[in-house]
Amino acid sequence: MKLLLSLLPCALALVASLLALPARAAEPEYDLVIKNGRIIDGTGNPWFHGDVAIVGDKIVAVGRVPDGKAKRTIDAKGLVVAPGFIDIHSHSDDLVLEDGHAQSKIRQGVTTEILGEGRSAGPLKGQLAARKFTARGKELTWATLGGYLDTIDKVGVSVNVASYVGLDNVWECVMGKSHARPTAKQLDEMKQLVQEAMKDGALGLSTYMMMPPGSLATTDDLVELCKVVKKHGGIYSSHIRTEGIGVLDAIKETIEIGEKAGVPVDIIHLKIADEKLWGKMKDVIALIEDARKRGVNVQANVYPYTRGNNNLSSIIPPWAHEGGLTKLMERLKDPKHRERLKKDIKDGVPGWYNHYTAVGGDWSRMLVSGRGTYEGLTMDRVIEAKSKGKTPTPDPLDIFLDILIEQGGSVPTVFAHHDEKDMNLAMQQPWCSIGSDGSAYATDGALKRGNPHPRNFGTFPRVLGVYVRDRGVLKLEDAVRKMTSLNAAKVGLVDRGTLRAGAFADVTLFDADKVIDKSTYTAPFAYNDGIEFVIVNGQVVLDKGKHTDAMPGRALRKGK
């Protein structure tokens, strides 16, 4: 008994020490773990092997992930794990509402679409009627850009959506279809509309300067509007006034706007789109580099194709568009106006980018891409068929004008107007990112329509497959940076574009050895190979190449 009593203090001390030990930490729980991947984090840093852990809509660990329980594990062996691609130049405003699945974008690895080049979903006020849109059995209406973004959240989409406010909307809300100069009061009204859109979460102001109404704005007008953008930390994104003979002056104007207003500038799909100036991209780059050296934040984006998409109506000089479509159609039918139109198309108009002369008047370099009688045909074939059996042979420009009348003034068209070497040089610049200039189509259903540009389906896989793997124009890490963090930084999307703890869980997994675009100009409805998984806000939307029907996308509002 004495021995037991002598041992009691030791036993009590042992129990006390055990009780004082900290409780064993609970094993972490994850919603999704991506294991064994080759991680490219979006910053441009070299790849490394590791894992990514996700809880809810956020990434909680990258690289070495603490052991824990996961509701789902994806084995990424043999795959690259990258941030979801951010398409800085997209036109899916309507299509993403119409269907919501954003098939041709999700299947490229895109997790965020940035909309609103020149013309945006709002504002729709004054001389622009509020929008009524039927989608998925619902009638949707909105009058402001904020109303559109609210609608995105209401109906559900598979991708995140952000938008600029478009100058075309702002201008036409106040000026309608008039080509008159705005008064000081009217310019103030435009500034108020920009202010409202920025408060609604717009990323900045975007312009399409090649045609009215965008072409009606002066440099000083745009500086004043961009001063409003500056107050909200926004960006000026511009499809410059001309990409042809006057491209250097157009670049200078865009730099001047950014410099005087004190806003960052992003030039939309940087190119030289007139064969007379092919090979001059180095001069364009020199202008941008000089501006950057003196502190002007000027950048640009490109798409990986040497053909652009516009409309045959863009061959009609600006003066003929005053008053809108009704007046345009009247002028097309009027013999006196027709002679002036033909002369201006052949000879050009000072300050106007002429798609016809940019391709040397070669109708074979114009491919009809819209729905209708001529879709998938080059214009030389259309003109040849229309001329057959007629004596004397009609002027091709008369046939062109007749086709515009026949088609109601609109014929979407692909123009072969810029050069591969110029495009490659632009793509390699550290400030030049990737954007598709495309929309969210599909290979079946209602969104399989027309003969759209292949960039709608293949932009991002084409960069990875052709320009990284096959041609070595870019390194893989830099290409991913140009699709992710560079675009996020340009427009101020916080916590997207990189793989890091705390960032939103937008992730793309692809096979770097297989990824490639399959869409072509004559057979555009084809998804790519090699994009295996796409995760948006923590939810798997593309699973082993199959769309899951998930719609976790959100409207992203700057500053909110």
C-alpha positions as CSV (number, residue, x, y, z in Angstrom):
1,M,0.0,0.0,0.0
2,K,2.9,2.4,0.9
3,L,4.3,1.7,-2.6
4,L,1.0,2.5,-4.3
5,L,0.6,5.7,-2.3
6,S,4.2,6.7,-3.2
7,L,3.4,6.2,-6.9
8,L,0.1,8.2,-6.8
9,P,1.7,11.6,-7.2
10,C,3.5,10.4,-10.3
11,A,0.4,9.0,-11.8
12,L,-1.6,12.2,-11.1
13,A,1.2,14.2,-12.7
14,L,1.1,11.9,-15.8
15,V,-2.7,12.3,-16.2
16,A,-2.4,16.1,-15.8
17,S,0.3,16.2,-18.5
18,L,-1.8,14.2,-20.8
19,L,-4.8,16.4,-20.3
20,A,-2.6,19.4,-21.0
21,L,-1.6,18.1,-24.4
22,P,-3.3,20.0,-27.3
23,A,-6.1,18.2,-29.0
24,R,-5.2,16.6,-32.2
25,A,-6.1,18.9,-35.1
26,A,-9.1,17.8,-37.1
27,E,-8.3,16.5,-40.6
28,P,-9.1,19.2,-43.1
29,E,-12.1,18.7,-45.4
30,Y,-12.1,19.8,-49.0
31,D,-14.8,20.0,-51.6
32,L,-12.4,19.2,-54.5
33,V,-8.7,18.3,-54.7
34,I,-6.8,18.3,-58.0
35,K,-3.8,16.0,-57.6
36,N,-0.6,15.2,-59.4
37,G,-0.9,18.1,-61.9
38,R,1.7,20.2,-63.7
39,I,0.7,23.6,-62.2
40,I,1.1,26.8,-64.2
41,D,-0.1,29.4,-61.8
42,G,-0.8,32.2,-64.3
43,T,2.0,34.6,-63.1
44,G,4.5,33.5,-65.8
45,N,6.6,31.6,-63.3
46,P,7.9,28.1,-64.3
47,W,5.5,25.2,-63.9
48,F,5.8,22.8,-60.9
49,H,4.2,19.5,-59.8
50,G,1.6,19.7,-57.1
51,D,-2.0,19.7,-56.0
52,V,-4.8,22.3,-55.7
53,A,-7.4,22.2,-53.0
54,I,-10.8,23.9,-53.2
55,V,-13.4,24.7,-50.5
56,G,-16.6,26.3,-51.7
57,D,-15.7,28.9,-54.4
58,K,-12.2,29.5,-53.2
59,I,-8.8,27.9,-53.6
60,V,-7.4,27.0,-50.1
61,A,-4.0,25.5,-51.0
62,V,-1.7,25.1,-54.0
63,G,1.4,22.9,-54.3
64,R,1.7,20.9,-51.1
65,V,-1.9,20.3,-49.9
66,P,-2.3,19.0,-46.3
67,D,-3.8,15.5,-46.1
68,G,-7.5,15.6,-45.6
69,K,-10.9,14.4,-46.8
70,A,-12.1,15.4,-50.2
71,K,-15.6,15.1,-51.6
72,R,-14.1,14.6,-55.0
73,T,-10.5,14.1,-56.2
74,I,-9.4,14.7,-59.8
75,D,-6.2,12.9,-60.9
76,A,-4.5,15.5,-63.1
77,K,-1.5,13.3,-64.0
78,G,-0.3,14.2,-67.5
79,L,-2.4,17.5,-67.4
80,V,-1.6,21.1,-67.0
81,V,-3.5,22.8,-64.2
82,A,-4.0,26.5,-65.0
83,P,-6.2,29.4,-64.0
84,G,-9.4,29.6,-66.0
85,F,-8.9,31.6,-69.1
86,I,-10.2,35.2,-69.2
87,D,-11.5,36.2,-72.6
88,I,-10.9,40.0,-72.6
89,H,-12.7,40.6,-75.8
90,S,-16.0,38.7,-76.2
91,H,-19.4,39.4,-77.9
92,S,-21.5,36.9,-76.0
93,D,-23.8,39.5,-74.5
94,D,-27.0,38.0,-76.0
95,L,-25.9,34.4,-76.6
96,V,-24.9,33.8,-73.0
97,L,-28.4,34.7,-71.9
98,E,-30.1,32.8,-74.7
99,D,-28.6,29.5,-73.7
100,G,-26.4,30.0,-70.6
101,H,-24.1,27.0,-71.2
102,A,-21.5,29.1,-73.1
103,Q,-20.5,25.8,-74.8
104,S,-17.9,27.1,-77.3
105,K,-16.2,29.2,-74.6
106,I,-16.3,26.7,-71.7
107,R,-14.8,24.0,-74.0
108,Q,-11.9,26.4,-74.7
109,G,-11.1,26.6,-71.0
110,V,-12.7,30.1,-70.7
111,T,-14.2,30.8,-67.2
112,T,-14.7,34.6,-67.6
113,E,-16.1,36.6,-70.6
114,I,-15.5,40.3,-70.8
115,L,-18.2,42.0,-73.0
116,G,-19.2,45.4,-74.3
117,E,-16.8,46.3,-77.1
118,G,-18.2,49.6,-78.5
119,R,-21.8,48.5,-78.0
120,S,-22.7,47.0,-74.6
121,A,-25.9,45.5,-73.0
122,G,-26.6,48.9,-71.4
123,P,-27.4,51.7,-71.0
124,L,-30.6,51.7,-73.0
125,K,-32.3,55.0,-72.3
126,G,-33.4,58.2,-74.0
127,Q,-33.3,57.5,-77.8
128,L,-32.3,53.9,-77.2
129,A,-35.3,51.8,-76.0
130,A,-35.0,49.6,-73.0
131,R,-34.2,46.0,-74.0
132,K,-36.8,43.3,-74.2
133,F,-35.3,39.9,-74.6
134,T,-36.8,36.4,-74.5
135,A,-34.5,33.7,-73.2
136,R,-35.2,30.2,-71.8
137,G,-38.9,30.9,-71.8
138,K,-38.6,34.1,-69.9
139,E,-39.1,37.7,-71.0
140,L,-36.2,39.7,-69.7
141,T,-36.0,43.5,-69.6
142,W,-33.4,46.0,-68.5
143,A,-32.4,49.6,-69.2
144,T,-29.0,49.9,-67.5
145,L,-25.8,47.9,-67.6
146,G,-26.4,47.1,-64.0
147,G,-29.8,45.7,-65.0
148,Y,-28.1,43.4,-67.5
149,L,-25.6,42.2,-64.9
150,D,-28.5,41.5,-62.5
151,T,-30.2,39.5,-65.2
152,I,-27.1,37.4,-65.7
153,D,-27.2,36.5,-62.0
154,K,-31.0,35.9,-62.2
155,V,-31.1,33.4,-65.1
156,G,-27.8,31.6,-64.5
157,V,-24.8,31.1,-66.8
158,S,-21.9,28.7,-66.9
159,V,-19.2,31.4,-67.2
160,N,-18.5,34.6,-65.2
161,V,-19.5,37.7,-67.0
162,A,-18.1,41.3,-66.8
163,S,-18.6,44.2,-69.1
164,Y,-17.4,47.6,-70.3
165,V,-19.9,50.3,-71.0
166,G,-20.0,50.9,-74.8
167,L,-19.6,54.3,-76.3
168,D,-22.2,53.4,-79.0
169,N,-24.8,53.1,-76.3
170,V,-23.9,56.2,-74.5
171,W,-23.8,58.2,-77.7
172,E,-27.1,56.9,-79.2
173,C,-28.9,57.3,-75.9
174,V,-28.3,61.0,-76.2
175,M,-27.9,61.6,-80.0
176,G,-29.9,58.9,-81.6
177,K,-28.9,58.2,-85.2
178,S,-27.9,61.8,-85.9
179,H,-24.4,62.6,-87.0
180,A,-24.6,66.1,-85.5
181,R,-22.0,67.3,-83.0
182,P,-23.2,67.0,-79.4
183,T,-23.7,70.2,-77.5
184,A,-22.0,70.8,-74.1
185,K,-25.2,69.8,-72.4
186,Q,-25.4,66.6,-74.5
187,L,-21.8,65.7,-73.7
188,D,-22.6,66.2,-70.0
189,E,-25.6,63.8,-70.4
190,M,-23.1,61.2,-71.9
191,K,-20.8,61.7,-68.9
192,Q,-23.7,61.0,-66.5
193,L,-24.5,57.8,-68.4
194,V,-20.8,56.7,-68.1
195,Q,-20.9,57.6,-64.4
196,E,-24.0,55.5,-63.9
197,A,-22.5,52.5,-65.7
198,M,-19.3,52.7,-63.7
199,K,-21.3,52.7,-60.4
200,D,-23.1,49.7,-61.8
201,G,-19.7,47.9,-62.0
202,A,-18.5,48.5,-65.6
203,L,-14.8,47.8,-66.1
204,G,-14.4,51.0,-68.1
205,L,-15.3,52.6,-71.4
206,S,-15.0,50.7,-74.7
207,T,-15.2,52.2,-78.2
208,Y,-15.6,50.9,-81.7
209,M,-14.2,53.8,-83.7
210,M,-14.3,52.5,-87.3
211,M,-18.0,53.2,-87.9
212,P,-20.7,55.5,-86.6
213,P,-21.6,56.3,-83.9
214,G,-18.1,55.6,-82.5
215,S,-16.4,57.3,-85.3
216,L,-18.3,60.5,-84.6
217,A,-16.6,61.1,-81.3
218,T,-13.5,63.4,-81.3
219,T,-10.4,62.8,-79.3
220,D,-11.5,65.5,-76.9
221,D,-14.9,63.9,-76.4
222,L,-13.3,60.7,-75.4
223,V,-10.8,62.4,-73.1
224,E,-13.8,64.0,-71.2
225,L,-15.6,60.7,-71.0
226,C,-12.5,58.8,-69.8
227,K,-12.0,61.4,-67.1
228,V,-15.2,60.0,-65.6
229,V,-13.8,56.5,-65.9
230,K,-10.6,57.5,-64.1
231,K,-12.6,58.5,-61.0
232,H,-13.8,54.9,-60.7
233,G,-10.4,53.2,-61.5
234,G,-11.6,52.0,-64.9
235,I,-9.9,51.3,-68.2
236,Y,-10.3,52.6,-71.8
237,S,-10.6,49.7,-74.2
238,S,-10.6,50.8,-77.9
239,H,-11.1,49.2,-81.3
240,I,-9.1,52.1,-82.8
241,R,-10.3,54.5,-85.5
242,T,-8.6,52.7,-88.3
243,E,-6.4,49.6,-88.6
244,G,-5.4,50.4,-92.2
245,I,-3.4,53.2,-93.8
246,G,-3.9,55.5,-90.9
247,V,-3.1,52.9,-88.2
248,L,-0.1,54.8,-86.7
249,D,-2.2,58.0,-86.3
250,A,-5.0,55.9,-84.7
251,I,-2.6,54.4,-82.2
252,K,-1.3,57.9,-81.4
253,E,-4.8,59.1,-80.8
254,T,-5.6,56.2,-78.5
255,I,-2.4,56.9,-76.5
256,E,-3.3,60.6,-76.3
257,I,-6.7,59.8,-74.8
258,G,-5.1,57.6,-72.1
259,E,-2.4,60.1,-71.4
260,K,-4.7,63.1,-71.1
261,A,-7.4,61.3,-69.1
262,G,-5.0,59.4,-67.0
263,V,-6.5,56.0,-67.6
264,P,-5.0,52.7,-68.7
265,V,-5.5,51.8,-72.3
266,D,-6.0,48.4,-74.0
267,I,-6.1,48.3,-77.8
268,I,-8.5,45.7,-79.1
269,H,-7.1,43.0,-81.4
270,L,-3.9,44.9,-82.4
271,K,-3.3,44.4,-86.1
272,I,-2.3,46.1,-89.4
273,A,-5.3,45.4,-91.6
274,D,-4.3,46.7,-95.0
275,E,-1.9,44.8,-97.2
276,K,-0.1,48.1,-98.2
277,L,1.3,48.3,-94.7
278,W,2.0,44.7,-93.9
279,G,5.4,44.4,-92.2
280,K,5.0,47.6,-90.2
281,M,4.0,46.1,-86.9
282,K,7.4,47.0,-85.5
283,D,6.5,50.7,-86.0
284,V,3.2,50.1,-84.1
285,I,5.1,48.4,-81.2
286,A,7.6,51.3,-81.1
287,L,4.8,53.8,-80.6
288,I,3.4,51.8,-77.7
289,E,6.8,51.2,-76.1
290,D,7.6,54.9,-76.3
291,A,4.4,55.7,-74.6
292,R,5.0,53.2,-71.9
293,K,8.5,54.6,-71.3
294,R,7.0,57.9,-70.4
295,G,4.5,56.4,-68.0
296,V,1.4,55.8,-70.2
297,N,-0.1,52.4,-69.4
298,V,-0.9,51.3,-72.9
299,Q,-1.4,47.6,-73.7
300,A,-3.2,45.5,-76.3
301,N,-4.7,42.1,-77.1
302,V,-4.8,39.8,-80.2
303,Y,-6.6,36.8,-81.5
304,P,-4.5,34.0,-83.2
305,Y,-6.0,34.4,-86.7
306,T,-5.1,36.5,-89.8
307,R,-8.8,37.1,-90.7
308,G,-11.3,39.3,-89.0
309,N,-15.0,39.3,-88.7
310,N,-17.1,42.3,-89.6
311,N,-20.0,43.1,-92.0
312,L,-20.3,43.9,-95.7
313,S,-22.0,47.0,-94.6
314,S,-18.7,48.2,-93.2
315,I,-17.7,48.7,-96.9
316,I,-20.3,51.4,-97.0
317,P,-18.7,54.8,-96.1
318,P,-19.8,56.5,-92.9
319,W,-21.9,59.3,-94.4
320,A,-24.3,56.8,-95.8
321,H,-25.1,55.4,-92.3
322,E,-26.5,58.7,-90.9
323,G,-30.1,58.2,-89.9
324,G,-29.8,54.5,-89.3
325,L,-30.8,51.5,-91.3
326,T,-33.8,53.0,-92.9
327,K,-31.9,55.9,-94.4
328,L,-29.0,53.5,-95.4
329,M,-31.4,51.4,-97.4
330,E,-32.9,54.4,-99.1
331,R,-29.4,55.5,-100.2
332,L,-28.5,52.1,-101.5
333,K,-31.5,52.2,-103.8
334,D,-31.0,55.7,-105.0
335,P,-29.1,55.9,-108.3
336,K,-27.4,59.2,-107.5
337,H,-26.3,58.0,-104.1
338,R,-25.2,54.7,-105.6
339,E,-22.7,56.4,-107.9
340,R,-21.2,58.3,-105.0
341,L,-21.1,55.1,-102.9
342,K,-19.2,53.2,-105.6
343,K,-16.7,56.0,-106.1
344,D,-16.0,56.3,-102.3
345,I,-15.6,52.5,-102.0
346,K,-13.1,52.5,-104.8
347,D,-11.2,55.6,-103.8
348,G,-11.7,55.7,-100.1
349,V,-12.7,58.6,-97.8
350,P,-10.1,60.4,-95.6
351,G,-10.0,59.1,-92.1
352,W,-12.2,56.0,-92.9
353,Y,-11.0,52.4,-92.7
354,N,-12.1,50.8,-96.0
355,H,-12.4,47.0,-95.8
356,Y,-12.6,46.8,-99.6
357,T,-9.3,48.5,-100.4
358,A,-7.6,46.8,-97.3
359,V,-7.9,43.5,-99.2
360,G,-7.0,45.0,-102.5
361,G,-10.5,44.8,-103.8
362,D,-10.2,41.0,-103.8
363,W,-13.7,39.6,-103.3
364,S,-12.3,36.1,-102.7
365,R,-10.9,37.4,-99.4
366,M,-14.4,38.1,-98.1
367,L,-16.3,35.0,-96.7
368,V,-20.0,35.4,-95.8
369,S,-20.3,34.2,-92.2
370,G,-23.9,35.1,-91.3
371,R,-27.1,33.1,-91.7
372,G,-28.8,33.2,-95.0
373,T,-28.6,32.6,-98.7
374,Y,-24.8,33.0,-99.1
375,E,-23.4,31.7,-95.8
376,G,-20.1,29.9,-96.3
377,L,-19.4,31.4,-99.7
378,T,-16.7,33.8,-100.7
379,M,-18.0,37.0,-102.3
380,D,-16.3,36.3,-105.6
381,R,-18.4,33.1,-106.0
382,V,-21.6,35.0,-105.1
383,I,-20.8,37.8,-107.6
384,E,-19.9,35.2,-110.3
385,A,-23.2,33.4,-109.8
386,K,-25.1,36.7,-109.8
387,S,-23.4,37.8,-113.0
388,K,-23.9,34.6,-115.0
389,G,-25.7,35.0,-118.3
390,K,-26.0,38.8,-118.0
391,T,-24.9,41.1,-120.8
392,P,-23.1,43.4,-120.3
393,T,-21.3,41.9,-117.2
394,P,-22.5,43.9,-114.2
395,D,-20.1,45.9,-112.1
396,P,-19.3,43.8,-109.0
397,L,-19.9,46.8,-106.8
398,D,-23.5,47.0,-108.1
399,I,-24.0,43.4,-107.3
400,F,-22.5,44.0,-103.8
401,L,-25.0,46.9,-103.2
402,D,-27.9,44.8,-104.5
403,I,-27.0,42.0,-102.1
404,L,-27.0,44.4,-99.2
405,I,-30.4,45.6,-100.2
406,E,-31.6,42.0,-100.6
407,Q,-30.2,41.1,-97.1
408,G,-31.7,44.1,-95.3
409,G,-28.4,45.9,-95.0
410,S,-26.4,43.3,-93.0
411,V,-24.2,40.5,-94.2
412,P,-21.7,39.3,-91.5
413,T,-18.4,38.6,-93.3
414,V,-14.9,37.3,-92.6
415,F,-12.2,39.5,-94.1
416,A,-8.6,38.1,-94.8
417,H,-6.9,41.4,-94.1
418,H,-3.8,41.0,-91.9
419,D,-0.4,39.2,-91.9
420,E,0.9,36.3,-89.9
421,K,4.3,37.8,-89.2
422,D,2.8,41.0,-87.9
423,M,0.4,39.1,-85.7
424,N,3.1,36.9,-84.3
425,L,5.2,39.9,-83.4
426,A,2.3,41.6,-81.6
427,M,1.5,38.4,-79.7
428,Q,5.0,38.1,-78.4
429,Q,5.0,41.5,-76.7
430,P,4.8,41.2,-72.9
431,W,1.9,43.7,-72.7
432,C,-0.1,41.9,-75.4
433,S,-2.7,39.4,-74.1
434,I,-5.2,37.0,-75.8
435,G,-8.9,37.7,-76.5
436,S,-11.2,35.9,-78.9
437,D,-13.4,38.6,-80.4
438,G,-15.9,35.7,-80.5
439,S,-19.2,34.6,-79.0
440,A,-20.5,31.6,-77.2
441,Y,-21.9,29.4,-80.0
442,A,-22.6,25.6,-79.9
443,T,-22.3,22.7,-82.3
444,D,-25.9,21.8,-82.1
445,G,-29.3,23.4,-81.2
446,A,-30.3,27.0,-81.6
447,L,-26.8,28.3,-81.3
448,K,-25.5,26.4,-84.3
449,R,-26.2,29.1,-86.9
450,G,-24.5,31.0,-89.7
451,N,-20.9,30.3,-90.7
452,P,-19.1,32.0,-87.8
453,H,-15.4,32.8,-87.5
454,P,-13.4,29.8,-86.0
455,R,-12.2,32.0,-83.2
456,N,-15.6,31.5,-81.6
457,F,-14.6,27.9,-81.0
458,G,-10.8,27.7,-81.1
459,T,-8.9,30.8,-79.9
460,F,-7.4,29.6,-76.7
461,P,-6.6,26.0,-77.8
462,R,-5.1,27.4,-81.0
463,V,-2.7,29.5,-79.0
464,L,-1.6,26.5,-76.9
465,G,-1.5,24.0,-79.8
466,V,-0.2,26.1,-82.7
467,Y,1.7,29.0,-81.3
468,V,3.2,27.3,-78.2
469,R,3.6,23.6,-79.0
470,D,3.9,23.5,-82.8
471,R,5.6,26.8,-83.7
472,G,7.3,27.9,-80.5
473,V,6.1,31.5,-80.8
474,L,5.3,31.6,-77.1
475,K,6.5,29.6,-74.1
476,L,3.7,27.7,-72.3
477,E,3.9,29.7,-69.1
478,D,3.8,33.0,-70.9
479,A,0.9,32.0,-73.1
480,V,-1.1,31.0,-69.9
481,R,-0.2,34.4,-68.4
482,K,-1.5,36.2,-71.5
483,M,-4.8,34.3,-71.1
484,T,-5.2,34.7,-67.3
485,S,-3.4,37.1,-64.9
486,L,-2.5,39.7,-67.6
487,N,-6.2,40.1,-68.6
488,A,-7.3,40.1,-65.0
489,A,-4.8,42.8,-64.1
490,K,-5.8,45.0,-67.0
491,V,-9.4,45.2,-66.0
492,G,-9.0,45.0,-62.3
493,L,-10.6,41.6,-61.6
494,V,-9.5,40.9,-58.1
495,D,-8.7,37.3,-57.0
496,R,-9.0,35.8,-60.5
497,G,-6.4,34.9,-63.1
498,T,-4.0,33.1,-60.7
499,L,-3.8,29.8,-58.8
500,R,-3.2,30.8,-55.2
501,A,-4.8,30.3,-51.8
502,G,-7.6,32.8,-51.4
503,A,-8.3,33.2,-55.1
504,F,-11.6,32.2,-56.7
505,A,-11.6,28.6,-57.9
506,D,-11.7,29.2,-61.7
507,V,-9.5,26.4,-63.0
508,T,-8.7,24.8,-66.4
509,L,-7.0,21.5,-66.9
510,F,-5.6,20.6,-70.4
511,D,-3.3,18.1,-72.1
512,A,-0.5,20.2,-73.5
513,D,0.5,17.5,-75.9
514,K,-2.9,17.2,-77.4
515,V,-4.7,20.5,-77.1
516,I,-5.6,22.0,-80.5
517,D,-8.4,23.9,-82.3
518,K,-10.5,22.0,-84.8
519,S,-12.8,24.8,-86.1
520,T,-12.1,26.1,-89.6
521,Y,-13.4,28.9,-91.8
522,T,-15.5,26.5,-93.9
523,A,-16.4,24.1,-91.1
524,P,-16.5,26.2,-88.0
525,F,-18.8,24.1,-85.8
526,A,-16.2,21.9,-84.1
527,Y,-15.0,21.9,-80.5
528,N,-11.3,21.5,-79.7
529,D,-9.3,18.6,-78.4
530,G,-7.3,18.6,-75.1
531,I,-9.4,20.7,-72.7
532,E,-10.4,18.1,-70.1
533,F,-11.8,19.9,-67.1
534,V,-13.1,23.4,-66.4
535,I,-14.1,24.6,-62.9
536,V,-16.0,27.9,-62.3
537,N,-16.3,29.2,-58.8
538,G,-15.4,25.8,-57.4
539,Q,-17.9,23.8,-59.5
540,V,-17.0,21.4,-62.3
541,V,-18.6,22.6,-65.5
542,L,-16.5,20.6,-68.0
543,D,-15.9,17.0,-66.8
544,K,-13.6,14.9,-69.0
545,G,-14.7,16.9,-72.0
546,K,-18.4,16.8,-71.2
547,H,-20.5,19.8,-70.1
548,T,-22.2,19.1,-66.7
549,D,-25.0,21.6,-67.2
550,A,-23.7,23.5,-64.1
551,M,-24.2,27.2,-64.2
552,P,-22.1,28.6,-61.4
553,G,-21.0,31.7,-63.3
554,R,-21.5,35.2,-61.8
555,A,-21.8,38.8,-63.0
556,L,-18.5,40.4,-62.0
557,R,-18.8,44.1,-61.1
558,K,-15.7,46.3,-60.7
559,G,-15.3,47.5,-57.2
560,K,-18.0,45.1,-55.8
